[in-house]
Amino acid sequence: MDENRDYKNCIAGASLSSTGFSYTLSLINGKYKMTILYTLMCFGVVRFNEMKKYIGEISYKTLSSTLKELEADQLVHREEYPQIPPKVEYSLTERGKSLIPILDGMCDWGEKNRLSP
């Protein structure tokens, strides 16, 4: 933890909902958003069915709607190729790539702090 950062002043005089933390959380909050972002971070460009295979338990409808939300928030880029059968690929935008240090940090924290069963 950054000892020099004063977290109380980060929200002083403002409501928690107006902080950068709250905004960031609003973009990545959801059951599968971070999993999708992490998958794209690891594999780069991923087709829809590959994403479904990597995540496993997600339904096609949920995957589709979550990808649309991430695209609307400009974290994910969707590339559609005009061919039959349709080919759609997903990748992180530059904005999405800026989350990589956060995702890496979460991964590192989980590896260091995992409780033994």
N, CA, C and O atoms as a printed pandas DataFrame, in Angstrom:
     atom_number atom_name residue_name chain_id  residue_number  x_coord  y_coord  z_coord
0              1         N          MET        A               1    0.842   -1.173    0.000
1              2        CA          MET        A               1    0.000    0.000    0.000
2              3         C          MET        A               1    0.891    1.241    0.000
3              4         O          MET        A               1    1.941    1.265    0.643
4              5         N          ASP        A               2    0.472    2.239   -0.707
5              6        CA          ASP        A               2    1.207    3.485   -0.784
6              7         C          ASP        A               2    1.012    4.267    0.515
7              8         O          ASP        A               2   -0.063    4.808    0.775
8              9         N          GLU        A               3    2.063    4.313    1.317
9             10        CA          GLU        A               3    1.985    4.974    2.627
10            11         C          GLU        A               3    1.773    6.478    2.494
11            12         O          GLU        A               3    1.253    7.105    3.418
12            13         N          ASN        A               4    2.158    7.064    1.378
13            14        CA          ASN        A               4    2.055    8.505    1.200
14            15         C          ASN        A               4    0.672    8.949    0.733
15            16         O          ASN        A               4    0.362   10.140    0.777
16            17         N          ARG        A               5   -0.139    8.037    0.297
17            18        CA          ARG        A               5   -1.450    8.403   -0.225
18            19         C          ARG        A               5   -2.448    8.529    0.918
19            20         O          ARG        A               5   -2.536    7.653    1.777
20            21         N          ASP        A               6   -3.183    9.606    0.919
21            22        CA          ASP        A               6   -4.183    9.848    1.950
22            23         C          ASP        A               6   -5.545    9.485    1.369
23            24         O          ASP        A               6   -6.176   10.300    0.696
24            25         N          TYR        A               7   -5.995    8.259    1.630
25            26        CA          TYR        A               7   -7.238    7.765    1.045
26            27         C          TYR        A               7   -8.463    8.494    1.574
27            28         O          TYR        A               7   -9.461    8.614    0.864
28            29         N          LYS        A               8   -8.406    8.979    2.799
29            30        CA          LYS        A               8   -9.549    9.709    3.352
30            31         C          LYS        A               8   -9.788   10.998    2.580
31            32         O          LYS        A               8  -10.933   11.386    2.349
32            33         N          ASN        A               9   -8.702   11.664    2.179
33            34        CA          ASN        A               9   -8.855   12.900    1.417
34            35         C          ASN        A               9   -9.333   12.636   -0.004
35            36         O          ASN        A               9   -9.844   13.539   -0.666
36            37         N          CYS        A              10   -9.172   11.416   -0.472
37            38        CA          CYS        A              10   -9.624   11.046   -1.817
38            39         C          CYS        A              10  -11.127   11.263   -1.958
39            40         O          CYS        A              10  -11.613   11.610   -3.035
40            41         N          ILE        A              11  -11.868   11.056   -0.854
41            42        CA          ILE        A              11  -13.321   11.211   -0.920
42            43         C          ILE        A              11  -13.830   12.338   -0.027
43            44         O          ILE        A              11  -15.040   12.518    0.109
44            45         N          ALA        A              12  -12.932   13.088    0.573
45            46        CA          ALA        A              12  -13.355   14.174    1.458
46            47         C          ALA        A              12  -14.175   15.194    0.673
47            48         O          ALA        A              12  -13.791   15.598   -0.425
48            49         N          GLY        A              13  -15.291   15.600    1.236
49            50        CA          GLY        A              13  -16.131   16.613    0.605
50            51         C          GLY        A              13  -16.903   16.104   -0.593
51            52         O          GLY        A              13  -17.540   16.888   -1.295
52            53         N          ALA        A              14  -16.860   14.823   -0.836
53            54        CA          ALA        A              14  -17.575   14.253   -1.979
54            55         C          ALA        A              14  -18.215   12.941   -1.551
55            56         O          ALA        A              14  -17.828   12.340   -0.549
56            57         N          SER        A              15  -19.168   12.524   -2.304
57            58        CA          SER        A              15  -19.751   11.223   -2.005
58            59         C          SER        A              15  -18.898   10.148   -2.670
59            60         O          SER        A              15  -18.249   10.403   -3.684
60            61         N          LEU        A              16  -18.899    8.967   -2.106
61            62        CA          LEU        A              16  -18.103    7.873   -2.642
62            63         C          LEU        A              16  -18.452    7.600   -4.101
63            64         O          LEU        A              16  -17.593    7.181   -4.876
64            65         N          SER        A              17  -19.703    7.834   -4.479
65            66        CA          SER        A              17  -20.143    7.551   -5.846
66            67         C          SER        A              17  -19.504    8.460   -6.889
67            68         O          SER        A              17  -19.555    8.159   -8.081
68            69         N          SER        A              18  -18.904    9.567   -6.458
69            70        CA          SER        A              18  -18.285   10.479   -7.418
70            71         C          SER        A              18  -16.765   10.292   -7.526
71            72         O          SER        A              18  -16.090   11.093   -8.171
72            73         N          THR        A              19  -16.234    9.255   -6.908
73            74        CA          THR        A              19  -14.786    9.024   -6.925
74            75         C          THR        A              19  -14.368    8.215   -8.145
75            76         O          THR        A              19  -15.192    7.580   -8.803
76            77         N          GLY        A              20  -13.084    8.253   -8.428
77            78        CA          GLY        A              20  -12.529    7.432   -9.501
78            79         C          GLY        A              20  -12.712    5.950   -9.226
79            80         O          GLY        A              20  -12.919    5.162  -10.149
80            81         N          PHE        A              21  -12.636    5.568   -7.946
81            82        CA          PHE        A              21  -12.844    4.172   -7.571
82            83         C          PHE        A              21  -14.223    3.704   -7.998
83            84         O          PHE        A              21  -14.375    2.635   -8.588
84            85         N          SER        A              22  -15.222    4.515   -7.695
85            86        CA          SER        A              22  -16.595    4.161   -8.030
86            87         C          SER        A              22  -16.791    4.074   -9.542
87            88         O          SER        A              22  -17.472    3.173  -10.031
88            89         N          TYR        A              23  -16.194    5.012  -10.282
89            90        CA          TYR        A              23  -16.309    4.989  -11.739
90            91         C          TYR        A              23  -15.662    3.730  -12.317
91            92         O          TYR        A              23  -16.245    3.055  -13.166
92            93         N          THR        A              24  -14.456    3.423  -11.849
93            94        CA          THR        A              24  -13.767    2.224  -12.326
94            95         C          THR        A              24  -14.590    0.986  -12.021
95            96         O          THR        A              24  -14.757    0.116  -12.876
96            97         N          LEU        A              25  -15.100    0.909  -10.813
97            98        CA          LEU        A              25  -15.921   -0.232  -10.415
98            99         C          LEU        A              25  -17.170   -0.350  -11.282
99           100         O          LEU        A              25  -17.597   -1.461  -11.599
100          101         N          SER        A              26  -17.762    0.779  -11.671
101          102        CA          SER        A              26  -18.970    0.737  -12.505
102          103         C          SER        A              26  -18.668    0.124  -13.879
103          104         O          SER        A              26  -19.547   -0.478  -14.496
104          105         N          LEU        A              27  -17.442    0.274  -14.351
105          106        CA          LEU        A              27  -17.072   -0.277  -15.661
106          107         C          LEU        A              27  -16.757   -1.768  -15.606
107          108         O          LEU        A              27  -17.030   -2.494  -16.562
108          109         N          ILE        A              28  -16.186   -2.229  -14.497
109          110        CA          ILE        A              28  -15.744   -3.629  -14.428
110          111         C          ILE        A              28  -16.619   -4.482  -13.523
111          112         O          ILE        A              28  -16.383   -5.682  -13.380
112          113         N          ASN        A              29  -17.634   -3.867  -12.907
113          114        CA          ASN        A              29  -18.520   -4.606  -12.025
114          115         C          ASN        A              29  -19.458   -5.496  -12.833
115          116         O          ASN        A              29  -20.011   -5.066  -13.846
116          117         N          GLY        A              30  -19.627   -6.681  -12.402
117          118        CA          GLY        A              30  -20.493   -7.647  -13.071
118          119         C          GLY        A              30  -19.849   -9.015  -12.961
119          120         O          GLY        A              30  -18.637   -9.134  -12.784
120          121         N          LYS        A              31  -20.652  -10.016  -13.065
121          122        CA          LYS        A              31  -20.160  -11.368  -12.814
122          123         C          LYS        A              31  -19.037  -11.787  -13.759
123          124         O          LYS        A              31  -18.116  -12.486  -13.336
124          125         N          TYR        A              32  -19.088  -11.381  -15.021
125          126        CA          TYR        A              32  -18.125  -11.881  -15.998
126          127         C          TYR        A              32  -17.234  -10.817  -16.636
127          128         O          TYR        A              32  -16.336  -11.161  -17.404
128          129         N          LYS        A              33  -17.453   -9.556  -16.345
129          130        CA          LYS        A              33  -16.686   -8.503  -17.029
130          131         C          LYS        A              33  -15.182   -8.655  -16.815
131          132         O          LYS        A              33  -14.415   -8.600  -17.776
132          133         N          MET        A              34  -14.762   -8.841  -15.591
133          134        CA          MET        A              34  -13.332   -8.954  -15.330
134          135         C          MET        A              34  -12.769  -10.240  -15.916
135          136         O          MET        A              34  -11.617  -10.269  -16.347
136          137         N          THR        A              35  -13.560  -11.295  -15.937
137          138        CA          THR        A              35  -13.113  -12.548  -16.540
138          139         C          THR        A              35  -12.904  -12.364  -18.036
139          140         O          THR        A              35  -11.924  -12.863  -18.588
140          141         N          ILE        A              36  -13.805  -11.660  -18.693
141          142        CA          ILE        A              36  -13.673  -11.382  -20.125
142          143         C          ILE        A              36  -12.444  -10.514  -20.381
143          144         O          ILE        A              36  -11.661  -10.798  -21.287
144          145         N          LEU        A              37  -12.275   -9.464  -19.592
145          146        CA          LEU        A              37  -11.111   -8.593  -19.752
146          147         C          LEU        A              37   -9.812   -9.363  -19.531
147          148         O          LEU        A              37   -8.843   -9.180  -20.268
148          149         N          TYR        A              38   -9.797  -10.213  -18.528
149          150        CA          TYR        A              38   -8.604  -11.012  -18.237
150          151         C          TYR        A              38   -8.314  -11.990  -19.383
151          152         O          TYR        A              38   -7.157  -12.193  -19.750
152          153         N          THR        A              39   -9.353  -12.584  -19.938
153          154        CA          THR        A              39   -9.190  -13.505  -21.073
154          155         C          THR        A              39   -8.601  -12.769  -22.266
155          156         O          THR        A              39   -7.692  -13.280  -22.921
156          157         N          LEU        A              40   -9.103  -11.585  -22.554
157          158        CA          LEU        A              40   -8.567  -10.806  -23.672
158          159         C          LEU        A              40   -7.142  -10.344  -23.389
159          160         O          LEU        A              40   -6.326  -10.248  -24.306
160          161         N          MET        A              41   -6.840  -10.060  -22.133
161          162        CA          MET        A              41   -5.482   -9.680  -21.760
162          163         C          MET        A              41   -4.519  -10.843  -22.028
163          164         O          MET        A              41   -3.413  -10.641  -22.528
164          165         N          CYS        A              42   -4.949  -12.039  -21.695
165          166        CA          CYS        A              42   -4.084  -13.223  -21.844
166          167         C          CYS        A              42   -3.955  -13.681  -23.289
167          168         O          CYS        A              42   -2.866  -14.057  -23.722
168          169         N          PHE        A              43   -5.050  -13.655  -24.042
169          170        CA          PHE        A              43   -5.058  -14.259  -25.374
170          171         C          PHE        A              43   -5.067  -13.256  -26.523
171          172         O          PHE        A              43   -4.938  -13.654  -27.680
172          173         N          GLY        A              44   -5.216  -11.981  -26.234
173          174        CA          GLY        A              44   -5.200  -10.970  -27.292
174          175         C          GLY        A              44   -6.513  -10.911  -28.040
175          176         O          GLY        A              44   -7.506  -10.411  -27.511
176          177         N          VAL        A              45   -6.534  -11.412  -29.264
177          178        CA          VAL        A              45   -7.742  -11.427  -30.091
178          179         C          VAL        A              45   -8.444  -12.766  -29.891
179          180         O          VAL        A              45   -7.838  -13.828  -30.034
180          181         N          VAL        A              46   -9.734  -12.697  -29.558
181          182        CA          VAL        A              46  -10.498  -13.911  -29.245
182          183         C          VAL        A              46  -11.831  -13.882  -29.976
183          184         O          VAL        A              46  -12.532  -12.870  -29.969
184          185         N          ARG        A              47  -12.175  -14.998  -30.605
185          186        CA          ARG        A              47  -13.478  -15.127  -31.245
186          187         C          ARG        A              47  -14.535  -15.459  -30.189
187          188         O          ARG        A              47  -14.217  -15.952  -29.107
188          189         N          PHE        A              48  -15.786  -15.181  -30.524
189          190        CA          PHE        A              48  -16.894  -15.343  -29.585
190          191         C          PHE        A              48  -16.937  -16.761  -28.996
191          192         O          PHE        A              48  -16.995  -16.920  -27.777
192          193         N          ASN        A              49  -16.910  -17.776  -29.845
193          194        CA          ASN        A              49  -17.008  -19.163  -29.360
194          195         C          ASN        A              49  -15.784  -19.577  -28.545
195          196         O          ASN        A              49  -15.898  -20.389  -27.626
196          197         N          GLU        A              50  -14.621  -19.027  -28.873
197          198        CA          GLU        A              50  -13.434  -19.295  -28.054
198          199         C          GLU        A              50  -13.626  -18.715  -26.660
199          200         O          GLU        A              50  -13.298  -19.353  -25.659
200          201         N          MET        A              51  -14.163  -17.491  -26.607
201          202        CA          MET        A              51  -14.415  -16.842  -25.329
202          203         C          MET        A              51  -15.366  -17.688  -24.493
203          204         O          MET        A              51  -15.149  -17.881  -23.297
204          205         N          LYS        A              52  -16.408  -18.183  -25.120
205          206        CA          LYS        A              52  -17.375  -19.035  -24.417
206          207         C          LYS        A              52  -16.679  -20.277  -23.863
207          208         O          LYS        A              52  -16.952  -20.702  -22.740
208          209         N          LYS        A              53  -15.787  -20.848  -24.652
209          210        CA          LYS        A              53  -15.057  -22.046  -24.226
210          211         C          LYS        A              53  -14.119  -21.736  -23.060
211          212         O          LYS        A              53  -14.031  -22.522  -22.117
212          213         N          TYR        A              54  -13.423  -20.610  -23.112
213          214        CA          TYR        A              54  -12.495  -20.235  -22.041
214          215         C          TYR        A              54  -13.221  -19.994  -20.729
215          216         O          TYR        A              54  -12.742  -20.395  -19.668
216          217         N          ILE        A              55  -14.373  -19.342  -20.794
217          218        CA          ILE        A              55  -15.096  -18.983  -19.580
218          219         C          ILE        A              55  -15.921  -20.159  -19.063
219          220         O          ILE        A              55  -16.022  -20.362  -17.853
220          221         N          GLY        A              56  -16.499  -20.919  -19.958
221          222        CA          GLY        A              56  -17.210  -22.129  -19.558
222          223         C          GLY        A              56  -18.659  -21.925  -19.189
223          224         O          GLY        A              56  -19.539  -22.089  -20.034
224          225         N          GLU        A              57  -18.928  -21.570  -17.938
225          226        CA          GLU        A              57  -20.298  -21.585  -17.417
226          227         C          GLU        A              57  -21.175  -20.430  -17.876
227          228         O          GLU        A              57  -22.348  -20.393  -17.506
228          229         N          ILE        A              58  -20.678  -19.501  -18.650
229          230        CA          ILE        A              58  -21.458  -18.355  -19.106
230          231         C          ILE        A              58  -22.383  -18.749  -20.262
231          232         O          ILE        A              58  -21.990  -19.519  -21.139
232          233         N          SER        A              59  -23.606  -18.222  -20.262
233          234        CA          SER        A              59  -24.533  -18.498  -21.362
234          235         C          SER        A              59  -24.180  -17.620  -22.555
235          236         O          SER        A              59  -23.515  -16.596  -22.397
236          237         N          TYR        A              60  -24.618  -18.012  -23.741
237          238        CA          TYR        A              60  -24.359  -17.223  -24.941
238          239         C          TYR        A              60  -24.982  -15.829  -24.822
239          240         O          TYR        A              60  -24.376  -14.835  -25.223
240          241         N          LYS        A              61  -26.192  -15.768  -24.270
241          242        CA          LYS        A              61  -26.885  -14.485  -24.113
242          243         C          LYS        A              61  -26.127  -13.555  -23.170
243          244         O          LYS        A              61  -25.951  -12.373  -23.463
244          245         N          THR        A              62  -25.682  -14.092  -22.044
245          246        CA          THR        A              62  -24.941  -13.292  -21.074
246          247         C          THR        A              62  -23.606  -12.837  -21.647
247          248         O          THR        A              62  -23.213  -11.686  -21.458
248          249         N          LEU        A              63  -22.907  -13.724  -22.343
249          250        CA          LEU        A              63  -21.634  -13.360  -22.956
250          251         C          LEU        A              63  -21.840  -12.240  -23.965
251          252         O          LEU        A              63  -21.089  -11.265  -23.985
252          253         N          SER        A              64  -22.854  -12.384  -24.795
253          254        CA          SER        A              64  -23.140  -11.376  -25.809
254          255         C          SER        A              64  -23.460  -10.031  -25.186
255          256         O          SER        A              64  -22.914   -9.013  -25.612
256          257         N          SER        A              65  -24.329  -10.002  -24.192
257          258        CA          SER        A              65  -24.714   -8.729  -23.578
258          259         C          SER        A              65  -23.555   -8.103  -22.800
259          260         O          SER        A              65  -23.407   -6.881  -22.793
260          261         N          THR        A              66  -22.741   -8.920  -22.153
261          262        CA          THR        A              66  -21.597   -8.395  -21.407
262          263         C          THR        A              66  -20.559   -7.813  -22.357
263          264         O          THR        A              66  -19.988   -6.759  -22.078
264          265         N          LEU        A              67  -20.308   -8.488  -23.474
265          266        CA          LEU        A              67  -19.379   -7.955  -24.477
266          267         C          LEU        A              67  -19.890   -6.627  -25.042
267          268         O          LEU        A              67  -19.105   -5.708  -25.281
268          269         N          LYS        A              68  -21.202   -6.528  -25.256
269          270        CA          LYS        A              68  -21.786   -5.270  -25.750
270          271         C          LYS        A              68  -21.588   -4.143  -24.744
271          272         O          LYS        A              68  -21.292   -3.014  -25.133
272          273         N          GLU        A              69  -21.749   -4.436  -23.456
273          274        CA          GLU        A              69  -21.529   -3.422  -22.422
274          275         C          GLU        A              69  -20.073   -2.970  -22.406
275          276         O          GLU        A              69  -19.793   -1.774  -22.320
276          277         N          LEU        A              70  -19.151   -3.918  -22.490
277          278        CA          LEU        A              70  -17.726   -3.581  -22.494
278          279         C          LEU        A              70  -17.347   -2.789  -23.749
279          280         O          LEU        A              70  -16.480   -1.916  -23.710
280          281         N          GLU        A              71  -18.005   -3.106  -24.846
281          282        CA          GLU        A              71  -17.776   -2.361  -26.094
282          283         C          GLU        A              71  -18.321   -0.932  -25.959
283          284         O          GLU        A              71  -17.670    0.024  -26.379
284          285         N          ALA        A              72  -19.513   -0.794  -25.375
285          286        CA          ALA        A              72  -20.110    0.533  -25.181
286          287         C          ALA        A              72  -19.248    1.402  -24.262
287          288         O          ALA        A              72  -19.204    2.622  -24.420
288          289         N          ASP        A              73  -18.566    0.772  -23.305
289          290        CA          ASP        A              73  -17.675    1.490  -22.394
290          291         C          ASP        A              73  -16.278    1.687  -22.980
291          292         O          ASP        A              73  -15.379    2.196  -22.311
292          293         N          GLN        A              74  -16.111    1.283  -24.225
293          294        CA          GLN        A              74  -14.858    1.438  -24.980
294          295         C          GLN        A              74  -13.684    0.708  -24.350
295          296         O          GLN        A              74  -12.543    1.164  -24.427
296          297         N          LEU        A              75  -13.975   -0.442  -23.719
297          298        CA          LEU        A              75  -12.919   -1.279  -23.165
298          299         C          LEU        A              75  -12.582   -2.430  -24.101
299          300         O          LEU        A              75  -11.472   -2.960  -24.071
300          301         N          VAL        A              76  -13.553   -2.815  -24.940
301          302        CA          VAL        A              76  -13.401   -3.940  -25.861
302          303         C          VAL        A              76  -13.736   -3.483  -27.272
303          304         O          VAL        A              76  -14.680   -2.724  -27.495
304          305         N          HIS        A              77  -12.941   -3.962  -28.214
305          306        CA          HIS        A              77  -13.178   -3.686  -29.634
306          307         C          HIS        A              77  -13.781   -4.935  -30.273
307          308         O          HIS        A              77  -13.314   -6.050  -30.043
308          309         N          ARG        A              78  -14.808   -4.737  -31.066
309          310        CA          ARG        A              78  -15.470   -5.828  -31.792
310          311         C          ARG        A              78  -15.188   -5.647  -33.273
311          312         O          ARG        A              78  -15.473   -4.593  -33.842
312          313         N          GLU        A              79  -14.626   -6.680  -33.897
313          314        CA          GLU        A              79  -14.327   -6.653  -35.331
314          315         C          GLU        A              79  -15.150   -7.738  -36.007
315          316         O          GLU        A              79  -14.991   -8.925  -35.722
316          317         N          GLU        A              80  -16.034   -7.314  -36.909
317          318        CA          GLU        A              80  -16.899   -8.253  -37.623
318          319         C          GLU        A              80  -16.422   -8.355  -39.065
319          320         O          GLU        A              80  -16.210   -7.347  -39.738
320          321         N          TYR        A              81  -16.259   -9.585  -39.524
321          322        CA          TYR        A              81  -15.806   -9.835  -40.896
322          323         C          TYR        A              81  -16.986  -10.288  -41.740
323          324         O          TYR        A              81  -17.714  -11.197  -41.340
324          325         N          PRO        A              82  -17.192   -9.667  -42.912
325          326        CA          PRO        A              82  -18.333  -10.012  -43.766
326          327         C          PRO        A              82  -18.071  -11.305  -44.542
327          328         O          PRO        A              82  -17.621  -11.282  -45.688
328          329         N          GLN        A              83  -18.355  -12.400  -43.906
329          330        CA          GLN        A              83  -18.179  -13.701  -44.540
330          331         C          GLN        A              83  -19.231  -14.659  -44.001
331          332         O          GLN        A              83  -19.923  -14.362  -43.027
332          333         N          ILE        A              84  -19.337  -15.786  -44.634
333          334        CA          ILE        A              84  -20.280  -16.815  -44.186
334          335         C          ILE        A              84  -19.480  -18.075  -43.894
335          336         O          ILE        A              84  -18.764  -18.556  -44.772
336          337         N          PRO        A              85  -19.579  -18.624  -42.683
337          338        CA          PRO        A              85  -20.325  -18.108  -41.531
338          339         C          PRO        A              85  -19.678  -16.844  -40.976
339          340         O          PRO        A              85  -18.489  -16.604  -41.189
340          341         N          PRO        A              86  -20.463  -16.035  -40.264
341          342        CA          PRO        A              86  -19.937  -14.780  -39.730
342          343         C          PRO        A              86  -18.741  -15.019  -38.802
343          344         O          PRO        A              86  -18.704  -15.998  -38.056
344          345         N          LYS        A              87  -17.793  -14.130  -38.863
345          346        CA          LYS        A              87  -16.616  -14.200  -37.994
346          347         C          LYS        A              87  -16.533  -12.887  -37.228
347          348         O          LYS        A              87  -16.482  -11.810  -37.822
348          349         N          VAL        A              88  -16.520  -12.988  -35.904
349          350        CA          VAL        A              88  -16.424  -11.819  -35.037
350          351         C          VAL        A              88  -15.282  -12.050  -34.059
351          352         O          VAL        A              88  -15.198  -13.100  -33.422
352          353         N          GLU        A              89  -14.408  -11.064  -33.946
353          354        CA          GLU        A              89  -13.280  -11.140  -33.025
354          355         C          GLU        A              89  -13.345   -9.980  -32.037
355          356         O          GLU        A              89  -13.804   -8.885  -32.361
356          357         N          TYR        A              90  -12.875  -10.249  -30.833
357          358        CA          TYR        A              90  -12.854   -9.255  -29.770
358          359         C          TYR        A              90  -11.430   -9.062  -29.285
359          360         O          TYR        A              90  -10.644  -10.008  -29.231
360          361         N          SER        A              91  -11.108   -7.834  -28.935
361          362        CA          SER        A              91   -9.795   -7.507  -28.385
362          363         C          SER        A              91   -9.950   -6.307  -27.456
363          364         O          SER        A              91  -10.979   -5.632  -27.461
364          365         N          LEU        A              92   -8.917   -6.053  -26.663
365          366        CA          LEU        A              92   -8.932   -4.889  -25.790
366          367         C          LEU        A              92   -8.622   -3.634  -26.591
367          368         O          LEU        A              92   -7.764   -3.647  -27.474
368          369         N          THR        A              93   -9.316   -2.564  -26.281
369          370        CA          THR        A              93   -8.976   -1.258  -26.845
370          371         C          THR        A              93   -7.785   -0.725  -26.042
371          372         O          THR        A              93   -7.357   -1.349  -25.071
372          373         N          GLU        A              94   -7.258    0.421  -26.447
373          374        CA          GLU        A              94   -6.195    1.045  -25.655
374          375         C          GLU        A              94   -6.703    1.365  -24.250
375          376         O          GLU        A              94   -5.978    1.223  -23.265
376          377         N          ARG        A              95   -7.945    1.795  -24.178
377          378        CA          ARG        A              95   -8.551    2.080  -22.870
378          379         C          ARG        A              95   -8.634    0.798  -22.042
379          380         O          ARG        A              95   -8.337    0.805  -20.847
380          381         N          GLY        A              96   -9.036   -0.291  -22.674
381          382        CA          GLY        A              96   -9.095   -1.583  -21.995
382          383         C          GLY        A              96   -7.721   -2.060  -21.558
383          384         O          GLY        A              96   -7.566   -2.616  -20.471
384          385         N          LYS        A              97   -6.719   -1.840  -22.410
385          386        CA          LYS        A              97   -5.349   -2.244  -22.076
386          387         C          LYS        A              97   -4.823   -1.478  -20.871
387          388         O          LYS        A              97   -3.948   -1.968  -20.157
388          389         N          SER        A              98   -5.347   -0.283  -20.642
389          390        CA          SER        A              98   -4.896    0.491  -19.484
390          391         C          SER        A              98   -5.322   -0.156  -18.164
391          392         O          SER        A              98   -4.825    0.227  -17.104
392          393         N          LEU        A              99   -6.229   -1.124  -18.212
393          394        CA          LEU        A              99   -6.639   -1.868  -17.017
394          395         C          LEU        A              99   -5.705   -3.036  -16.706
395          396         O          LEU        A              99   -5.806   -3.635  -15.635
396          397         N          ILE        A             100   -4.802   -3.366  -17.621
397          398        CA          ILE        A             100   -3.914   -4.523  -17.429
398          399         C          ILE        A             100   -3.141   -4.459  -16.106
399          400         O          ILE        A             100   -3.081   -5.471  -15.408
400          401         N          PRO        A             101   -2.551   -3.326  -15.731
401          402        CA          PRO        A             101   -1.848   -3.307  -14.436
402          403         C          PRO        A             101   -2.766   -3.625  -13.252
403          404         O          PRO        A             101   -2.335   -4.242  -12.278
404          405         N          ILE        A             102   -4.018   -3.207  -13.338
405          406        CA          ILE        A             102   -4.977   -3.506  -12.271
406          407         C          ILE        A             102   -5.266   -5.006  -12.242
407          408         O          ILE        A             102   -5.269   -5.618  -11.173
408          409         N          LEU        A             103   -5.508   -5.598  -13.407
409          410        CA          LEU        A             103   -5.784   -7.031  -13.476
410          411         C          LEU        A             103   -4.570   -7.847  -13.033
411          412         O          LEU        A             103   -4.711   -8.847  -12.329
412          413         N          ASP        A             104   -3.378   -7.416  -13.449
413          414        CA          ASP        A             104   -2.147   -8.084  -13.012
414          415         C          ASP        A             104   -1.995   -8.014  -11.501
415          416         O          ASP        A             104   -1.646   -9.000  -10.852
416          417         N          GLY        A             105   -2.264   -6.831  -10.948
417          418        CA          GLY        A             105   -2.163   -6.656   -9.502
418          419         C          GLY        A             105   -3.132   -7.548   -8.745
419          420         O          GLY        A             105   -2.794   -8.096   -7.696
420          421         N          MET        A             106   -4.328   -7.692   -9.275
421          422        CA          MET        A             106   -5.321   -8.564   -8.639
422          423         C          MET        A             106   -4.864  -10.017   -8.702
423          424         O          MET        A             106   -5.031  -10.769   -7.742
424          425         N          CYS        A             107   -4.288  -10.406   -9.834
425          426        CA          CYS        A             107   -3.782  -11.766   -9.985
426          427         C          CYS        A             107   -2.656  -12.015   -8.982
427          428         O          CYS        A             107   -2.646  -13.036   -8.295
428          429         N          ASP        A             108   -1.719  -11.087   -8.902
429          430        CA          ASP        A             108   -0.600  -11.216   -7.956
430          431         C          ASP        A             108   -1.102  -11.303   -6.517
431          432         O          ASP        A             108   -0.638  -12.131   -5.733
432          433         N          TRP        A             109   -2.059  -10.434   -6.183
433          434        CA          TRP        A             109   -2.603  -10.442   -4.828
434          435         C          TRP        A             109   -3.234  -11.795   -4.514
435          436         O          TRP        A             109   -3.032  -12.349   -3.433
436          437         N          GLY        A             110   -4.007  -12.325   -5.479
437          438        CA          GLY        A             110   -4.667  -13.615   -5.273
438          439         C          GLY        A             110   -3.676  -14.750   -5.079
439          440         O          GLY        A             110   -3.892  -15.639   -4.254
440          441         N          GLU        A             111   -2.578  -14.718   -5.848
441          442        CA          GLU        A             111   -1.554  -15.765   -5.693
442          443         C          GLU        A             111   -0.870  -15.685   -4.329
443          444         O          GLU        A             111   -0.567  -16.709   -3.718
444          445         N          LYS        A             112   -0.632  -14.468   -3.860
445          446        CA          LYS        A             112    0.074  -14.284   -2.580
446          447         C          LYS        A             112   -0.816  -14.491   -1.377
447          448         O          LYS        A             112   -0.327  -14.857   -0.308
448          449         N          ASN        A             113   -2.107  -14.267   -1.521
449          450        CA          ASN        A             113   -3.017  -14.266   -0.372
450          451         C          ASN        A             113   -4.064  -15.367   -0.396
451          452         O          ASN        A             113   -5.010  -15.339    0.390
452          453         N          ARG        A             114   -3.907  -16.327   -1.280
453          454        CA          ARG        A             114   -4.858  -17.431   -1.352
454          455         C          ARG        A             114   -4.819  -18.223   -0.051
455          456         O          ARG        A             114   -3.750  -18.612    0.422
456          457         N          LEU        A             115   -5.987  -18.456    0.516
457          458        CA          LEU        A             115   -6.088  -19.254    1.732
458          459         C          LEU        A             115   -6.054  -20.726    1.385
459          460         O          LEU        A             115   -6.684  -21.155    0.419
460          461         N          SER        A             116   -5.333  -21.495    2.157
461          462        CA          SER        A             116   -5.272  -22.941    1.925
462          463         C          SER        A             116   -6.591  -23.573    2.343
463          464         O          SER        A             116   -7.193  -23.160    3.334
464          465         N          PRO        A             117   -7.041  -24.569    1.595
465          466        CA          PRO        A             117   -8.320  -25.222    1.953
466          467         C          PRO        A             117   -8.210  -26.029    3.225
467          468         O          PRO        A             117   -9.189  -26.635    3.659
